[in-house]
Amino acid sequence: MGLKVAVVGAGSTYTPELVEGFARRTTVLPIDEIALLDPDAERLEIVGGLAGRILAKAGWPGRLTLTSDQSAALDGASYTLIQLRVGGQATRLGDETLPHRFGVLGQETTGPGGFAKALRTVPVVLDIAEESTRRAASSDAWILDFTNPVGIVTQGLLDHGYRALGLCNVAIGFQRSFARQFGVDPGTVRLDHVGLNHLSWIRAVWVDGVDRLPELLAAGDRSVTAGDHFDLGLVRALRAIPSYYLRYYYEPAVVLAEQQASGTRAHDVMAIEEELLELYKDPALDHKPELLERRGGAYYSEAAAALIESLHTGDGAIHVVDARNDGAIPNLPDDAVVETAASITRSGASLLPTAPLAPEMLGLVEHAKAYERLAIEAAVTGSDEVAFRALLANPIVPSSATARALRDAIIEANLRFLPRFAAGGHAAG
């Protein structure tokens, strides 16, 4: 019997790329139904239309279902992929601009913006996970989260007992970039990628088993500075390549000034999405347009489809995922969700043992993980006090007064998406 894949939040402009990844794997992934679920019927029709044309062009023999009925979409699914955005791009714009009023940078996955998104997202994802598990094809079914903030959402899913993994495109982006740089097949490149989602470092770049990072550091290659986003002296001191998101922790004042001068990423993404949806309406379009690369999320479909292939076939391939640490990074707790390399089989992710985090990495990771746990608790309980403590623990929030003011502003701006806080009678101050 074939597999059913349910895509929650299928109105995303990423969806055509995702189904393209499935279409390329028909010989190893016997998917006979893809259910695209989204509450926005118009957007789902546009995105689903292009997805259907891509699948038809590839000769995919299965059934594509477009629906706003969550129960129908999840019923009998072997894999539930969650890629939703509560409130759409408008809430992202708020997440990236509201913190500026308090002298704090705005970003949709880190800092107070990421906290706002976590409050809106975690309860919704947990509700979907509960129904997905109840309606799953079997006890072997998986929930795969691509919804940001991926680390927080995945931690919430695993803390609540769901069979889940998180996935981000940062690691595969680095891997493909190094493969091009060295002129090798991506499969020959493996990274010592360690940390949390959107807070990670690459401590080794193995090409055919040889670590090439020392020579890149010695040469001052631009690849180690994330395209000159980081000072070479910093990177050499770390002896590791920071992911781009470390800018928010290492240079918050610089990033804030840049945002105030030129705006945030949300404005660009909203414009690109409008243009993409217009392109998707073209009945002659049957492939992913090049513009999608500018949307971000490069290699998203490849990472997602390849992960499902490994979970289905049990091929043991190495993927960088968000999963329980279980001793892989020895100086972090077993139950902490980390982002690192894992061998993927039908049983799930077996994280590869790696060296302990250096003190300058460990301190920041522990700080951020404490915040993540409090953010989940705040989202689930709707507690004003826990929300304040979460922001107090956030590495990017500079003071208790700022944390309290941000808490009130975030909750008030998002209250229509936060029924737990509304029920608790949130009070400012």
N, C-alpha and C positions, 0 to 999 in steps of 0.2 A: 504494500500500500504506500502511496506517495505521501509527501509531507504537506502540511499547511503552514504558511507563514503569515502572521498578522502584523501589519505595520500600523502602529498607533501614532497619529499625527502625520498621516500620509499626504496631507496638503502641503507639506514641506517641499520647497523647490529642490531638495536633495533626492526626493523619491525616485525620479527617473534614473538617476545615477545608481541608486540602490538596486532597482530591478534589472538594470543593465548588468550588474555584477552577478545576479542570479542567472540571467539568460546565458552568460558565458560558461556556466557550470552545470548545464543540463545533464552531462554524462556522469557527474558525481553527486549532484544534489537532485534527487527525484521529487521536486516540488510540483504538486499537481494543483495547488491553489495558493494564490497570493491575495489576501484580503486587505484592502487599503481602507483605513478607518479615519475619518475626520468629521468634525461637526460643521465645518464650513462647506456646504454642498457645492457652491459655485467654484471654490478653489479646488476642491477634490475632483470635480469634473474636468477642470483644465489640466491639473497635474496627472490625474489618472488617465486622461486621454493620451497624453504623450507617453506615459508608461505603457499603455496598451499598444501603441504603434511601435515602440522599441521592442517589446516582446514579440509582436507579430513579425517584425523584420528579422528577428533572430530565429523564427520558427519554433518558438517555445510552445509546447503542446498543452500547457495547463490552462486553468481558469483564473481570470482576473476579476475580482469582486470589488466594487466601490460601494461603501456603505457608511452611514452615520449611526448604525445600530451596533453598539459596543459588544453586546452579548453575541450577536451573530458573527461579528468579526473574530472574536476570541474563541468561539466554540470549536473545539477540536484542534486548536493550533499546537504545533510542535515547538514553534519558536514565536515568541511575541517580542517584536522590536519596538522600543519606545523612543520616539524622537519628537516629543511634543514641546510646545512653548505656550504656557498659560498666559493668555492676554495678548499674544502675538508680538509683533515688532514694536508696538506702542509701549508695552511694558519694558521692553529692552531699552528703549530710548529713555524711559524714566530711570531705570537702573543705572544708566551711564551718565545721567545728568543731575539727578537729585543730590548725590553726594557732593557735588561741587559747591552747593550752598553752605557746606560745612567745612570747606577746605580740604576735602578728601577726593582722591581720584575715583572715577566711575568706570566700572568694568562689569560685564554681565556674569562672570563666574567667580571673581575674587573680590575681596573687600566688601563694603556694604551693598554694592549692586548684586554681587553673588549671593549675599545673604537674603536680599529681597526675593531673588529668583528661587532660592531654596525654600523659603516660606510658602511661596505659591505652588511649588512643584512637588515637593516630597509627599504631601497628603494625597494629591491626585495620583501620583505614580503608585503609591501603596494601595490605593483603592483598585486601580487597574490590575496590579499584581495579584490581589486577592481574587478577583474575578477570573483572571487569566489562569491561575492555579486551579481554581475550581472547575473550569471548563476545558482544561488542557487535554490533549490527546492521550497523555499518560503521565505517570509520575516522573518520567525522564524529560519532560518538556522544560524549555529554558525561557527565561526572561532576559533579554539583552538590552541594556540601557545605553542610549547614545544621547540622552537628554542632559544638558548642563544644569547645574554643576555635577558632572558625571561622578566625581568621587563622593560627594555628599549623598547623591541619590543612591548610588550603589551601596554605600555604607548603610543607609536606611533600609534598603531592600534586604541585605544580608542580616542586619540586626533583627529584622522582623521574620526571619526564617525562610525567605524565598530563595529559590534556585536561580541565581542571577549572576551575571557578569557585566562589567562596564567596559566601554570601549571609547577611545579617543583617537584622533588621527595624527597627533603630534609625533609619536614614535615612528609610524610608517612614513610620515613626511621626511623625517631625518634619514631614515633608512634609504628611501628612494633617492634622496639628494646625494648621499654618499655613494650610492651605486653609480649614479651618473658621473660623479666627480672622478671615481676610480675606474670607470669604464667596465664595470662588472655587472653580472646578473644580480638583482636585488636579493635573491635567495642566498647569495654568498656573503651577505652583510648582516652581522648581528650586533646589537647594541647592548651595553650594560646601562640600561635606562632604569633609573631608580627614583623613588620619591612618591609624591601624591599626584593626582590628576591636576594638571596646570600648575604644578610645583615640582618640577623634576629636573634631573641632571643626567647627562650621558658621560659615564666615566671610562668607557672604552668603546672603540669602533673596530670590531673584528672583521677583517676581510679575508676570507679563506683561512680563518683561525689565527690571523696575525693582527695584533692591536696596532692600528695606524694612527691613533689619537696622539701619541707623543710626538710624532713627526709633524702633525698638523699644528700642534701647539708651538713647537720650536720654530716652525716657519711663519707663524702668525697668520695662518690661512684664514680668510674671511668666514669660512664655514664654522669656525669655532667661536666666532663673536656674533652669531646669528645675523650675519649681514651687517656688521658694524653697530649693532644695537648695544653691545657690551664692550667695555674697555678690555683690551687684550691683557693688560696687567691683572685685571680681576679674574679673567678666565684662567690665566696661567697659575694664579694663586689657588684657585679652586681645583686645578688639574682636572677639570670637567667642563663640559659644554652646558650652560644653563638653557633651559627652554625659554622661549620668548617671554612667557608669562612671569618669569623671575624679575623682569623689569619692574613689575608692580610692587615687588618687595624690596628690591635693591635700590630703585630710583623713583620712589613715589612722588617726590616733589617735581622731578623732571617730567614725568608722565602727566601729572596734573597740569603743569604749565602748557604742555603740548596740547592737551585736550581743551583747555580754556582758549588757546589761540586758534586751533583749527577744527574743533568739534570732535565728536567721538565716532567710533566705527558704526554705530547704529544708523546714522544718517546715510552713510554709504550703502549699508546693507539694504535699507528700505528702498533706496533708488534702484539697486541692482535687482531686488526681488520684483519690483513693478515691471522692469524691463524683461526679466525672465518670464514672468507670467504672460506677458504679451507675446513673446516668442513661442511659448508653449501652446498658445491657441492656434497656431498655424497647423492646419490639418496635414500639411506636407512634411512637417518636421517629424523625423523618426529616429533622432539620435540626440545625445546630450550636447547642447550648444556650448561653445567655448566660453561664453560669458559666465557659465557656472563656476569655472575655475576662480574667478574673481570674488565669488560669494564666500570663499573660504571652504574649509573642509576637504581639501585635496586628498584623494585616495580613500575617501570615506567609503565608497561602494566596495572597493577592493578589500579594505580591512574588514568590513562587516560581512561580506559574502564569504571571504576566506575563513573567518572565524566560525561561521555556521558550517562550512564544509568540514572543518576539523572536528567540531562537536558531533557532526553526523557520522563521519567516517572513522573518527578516532585515530587520525593519522599521526598524532604526536607532534605536529608542526609547532614552531615557536611563534607566539604572538605576544605582544605587549598588551596586557589587560589590567583592569581594575578588579581586584579580588582580595580575599582575606590573606593577610601576610603569612600566617602559619609558619613562622620561623625563617622565611626566605631572606628577609632583611633582619639580621639577628638582634639588633638593638631597638626594634620596634615591637609593640605587642602583637600577639598572634591574631587578635580579632580586629586589628586595624586594617581597613581597606587601603591597599597601596597600589601603585602603578609600576609594574615591572614585567619582565619576560616570564613566560610560562609555557610549558608544554601542554597542548590541548588534546584531550582524548574525549571519548564519549562520557566519561565521568566528570569532566570539567577541566579546570585549570590547576595544574601542578606547578606552582611558582618555582623558578630555578633558584637555588641558593646563591647568594651573592655576598659581597663583603659588607661589613657594617657601614653605616653612614658616618662620614667624618663629622666632628663636632659642629662645624659651621653649617652643615646640612641638617644634622639631627635636631639641633635646637629649633630651627625654623619649621621643620616638619612636625615636631611635637607641638609647637605653638599652634600651627594651623590645624592639626588633628584635634586638639582640644576644642578649638572653635567649631570644627565640623560636627563634632558630637553634640555640642550645645545647640548648634543650628538645627540639627535633626530634632532634638528634644523640643525646641521652641516651635518648630513647624507642626509637630504632632500634638503638642499640648495646648498651643495657643496662649502660652504664658508670657505676659509682659516681662516678668522678672527674668525668666530664662532667656528671652530675646535680648534683654539688656546685657546679661552675662555673656551671651554669644558674641555680641558686638564688642564687648569689653575684651574678649579673648581674641578678637580678630587682629592679626598682625598689622593690618593697614590702618586701623582706627587709632588715632593718636592719644585719646584721653577719655576718661569716664564721662565727662560732660558731653563730649562729642558723641560717644556711644549712646547716651540717653537721648540726645536730640535726634540722632539718626534713627534710633528705634521708633520714636514717635512719628517722625516724618515718613518713614518707610511703611509702617503699618497703616497710617492714615491714607497714604497715597494708593495702597493696595488692598484696602479693607474689603472691597467687593470680591476679591479673590481669596480672602482669608476668613472663611466662616468660623473657624475655631476661635480666632481673636474677636470676631464680631459677637459670637455667643458669650464670650467671657467678659464682654463689656469693656473693651480696651479703653483705658483712660490716659490721656496725655499727661506728661509731667512726671 
